[in-house]
Amino acid sequence: MNTVSKIETWADSHHPKWIDFIRVALGLFILYKGVLFVSNVDVLMQMTQNADIAFFNMALAHYVAFAHLVGGLLIAIGLLTRIAVIVQIPILIGAVFFVNIKEGFLSTINNMEFAFSLVVLVLLCVILFFGSGKFSVDRWMKQHPNE
């Protein structure tokens, strides 16, 4: 049994039920941010116009929007949870360290966005460690393999 399997087995047997509620709320919040990102096309267009490499920024913006929409839904229902979290973590690392550096970590304008990004990043790491939990599609599929 390798280390990842041992950690997964331990986390599954010691999974507090309250983390399931945190997972659902986190997934819905990420889905909400994805909807906001997609619905605010003006900010997306302004971001790509100000950059020297507009194609890369446009592709990155589409990746972030798609990852938030699909990943938020997957995290909320508990389907392929660890994979969805792994896709979200680089986005949140970028949001915490690169986006918030431009605005200033402690600026009054950016204070709440930095705090939200940091809390979501920490919660994603917790969900990555503990997994999807008892109230999830992953657990149901594991218990009912032939249905």
VMD Tcl script that draws the C-alpha trace (Angstrom):
set ca {
  {0.00 0.00 0.00}
  {1.57 3.28 -1.04}
  {1.58 6.48 0.96}
  {-1.27 8.16 -0.92}
  {-3.53 5.15 -0.35}
  {-2.65 5.10 3.34}
  {-3.45 8.80 3.69}
  {-6.72 8.35 1.79}
  {-7.73 5.39 3.95}
  {-6.93 7.28 7.16}
  {-8.74 10.42 5.99}
  {-11.81 8.42 4.98}
  {-12.00 6.72 8.36}
  {-11.46 9.97 10.29}
  {-13.64 12.24 8.15}
  {-15.73 14.65 10.27}
  {-19.25 15.15 8.94}
  {-19.06 18.95 9.17}
  {-16.45 18.96 6.41}
  {-19.16 17.71 4.02}
  {-21.13 20.89 4.63}
  {-17.99 22.98 4.14}
  {-17.34 21.10 0.87}
  {-20.83 21.82 -0.45}
  {-20.65 25.50 0.52}
  {-17.16 25.82 -0.98}
  {-18.28 24.18 -4.22}
  {-21.27 26.48 -4.50}
  {-19.09 29.53 -3.78}
  {-16.60 28.53 -6.48}
  {-19.49 27.91 -8.90}
  {-20.88 31.36 -8.04}
  {-17.49 32.97 -8.70}
  {-17.37 31.17 -12.06}
  {-20.79 32.50 -13.00}
  {-19.72 36.02 -11.98}
  {-16.55 35.68 -14.02}
  {-18.42 34.53 -17.12}
  {-21.19 37.12 -16.78}
  {-18.78 40.06 -16.46}
  {-17.33 40.06 -19.97}
  {-16.18 43.71 -19.75}
  {-13.58 42.92 -17.09}
  {-12.40 39.94 -19.11}
  {-11.99 42.04 -22.26}
  {-10.21 44.83 -20.35}
  {-7.79 42.34 -18.82}
  {-6.84 40.93 -22.22}
  {-6.53 44.34 -23.90}
  {-4.06 45.62 -21.30}
  {-1.76 42.63 -21.67}
  {1.06 42.15 -24.12}
  {0.16 38.52 -24.70}
  {-3.58 38.81 -25.14}
  {-4.08 35.26 -26.43}
  {-2.49 33.73 -23.34}
  {-4.59 35.86 -21.02}
  {-7.75 35.04 -22.94}
  {-6.96 31.32 -22.77}
  {-6.15 31.62 -19.05}
  {-9.41 33.47 -18.41}
  {-11.39 30.78 -20.20}
  {-9.58 28.06 -18.24}
  {-10.37 29.78 -14.95}
  {-14.03 30.30 -15.86}
  {-14.49 26.71 -17.04}
  {-12.62 25.29 -14.05}
  {-14.73 27.33 -11.62}
  {-18.01 26.37 -13.26}
  {-17.34 22.66 -13.63}
  {-15.07 22.28 -10.61}
  {-17.45 24.12 -8.30}
  {-20.29 21.84 -9.32}
  {-18.17 18.70 -8.92}
  {-16.95 19.79 -5.49}
  {-20.48 20.64 -4.35}
  {-21.93 17.25 -5.29}
  {-18.81 15.34 -4.29}
  {-17.99 13.78 -7.65}
  {-14.29 13.41 -8.53}
  {-13.69 15.76 -5.63}
  {-9.93 15.47 -5.28}
  {-9.39 15.95 -9.02}
  {-11.65 19.02 -9.03}
  {-9.76 20.42 -6.05}
  {-6.39 19.80 -7.71}
  {-7.59 21.81 -10.73}
  {-8.72 24.67 -8.46}
  {-5.57 24.97 -6.32}
  {-3.29 26.55 -9.00}
  {-6.02 29.11 -9.74}
  {-6.27 30.08 -6.09}
  {-2.49 30.19 -5.67}
  {-2.43 32.59 -8.62}
  {-5.25 34.63 -7.08}
  {-3.55 34.85 -3.69}
  {0.01 35.53 -4.79}
  {-0.15 37.13 -8.24}
  {-3.46 38.95 -8.53}
  {-3.42 40.30 -4.98}
  {0.22 41.40 -5.21}
  {-0.72 43.91 -7.92}
  {-3.48 45.37 -5.73}
  {-1.48 45.14 -2.51}
  {-2.05 42.53 0.16}
  {-3.19 44.98 2.80}
  {-4.93 47.60 0.67}
  {-8.44 48.57 1.71}
  {-9.75 47.99 -1.82}
  {-8.49 44.43 -2.09}
  {-8.72 43.31 1.52}
  {-11.85 41.15 1.19}
  {-10.84 39.58 -2.14}
  {-7.49 38.56 -0.65}
  {-9.19 37.14 2.44}
  {-11.71 35.17 0.37}
  {-8.97 33.80 -1.89}
  {-6.85 32.77 1.08}
  {-9.74 31.08 2.91}
  {-10.81 29.23 -0.23}
  {-7.22 28.06 -0.82}
  {-6.95 26.72 2.74}
  {-10.35 25.01 2.50}
  {-9.38 23.42 -0.82}
  {-6.28 21.96 0.85}
  {-8.44 20.57 3.68}
  {-10.88 19.02 1.18}
  {-7.95 17.61 -0.80}
  {-6.67 15.90 2.33}
  {-9.98 14.61 3.72}
  {-11.71 13.82 0.42}
  {-15.36 14.04 -0.51}
  {-16.88 12.52 2.62}
  {-19.93 10.50 3.55}
  {-22.54 12.65 1.77}
  {-21.11 12.58 -1.74}
  {-21.53 10.93 -5.10}
  {-18.01 9.48 -4.78}
  {-19.01 7.58 -1.63}
  {-22.29 6.40 -3.17}
  {-20.45 5.11 -6.26}
  {-17.92 3.30 -4.08}
  {-20.69 1.59 -2.10}
  {-22.79 0.72 -5.19}
  {-20.30 -0.33 -7.87}
  {-22.74 -2.33 -10.00}
  {-25.63 0.15 -10.16}
}
mol new
graphics top color blue
foreach p $ca { graphics top sphere $p radius 0.5 }
foreach p [lrange $ca 0 end-1] q [lrange $ca 1 end] { graphics top cylinder $p $q radius 0.2 }
display resetview
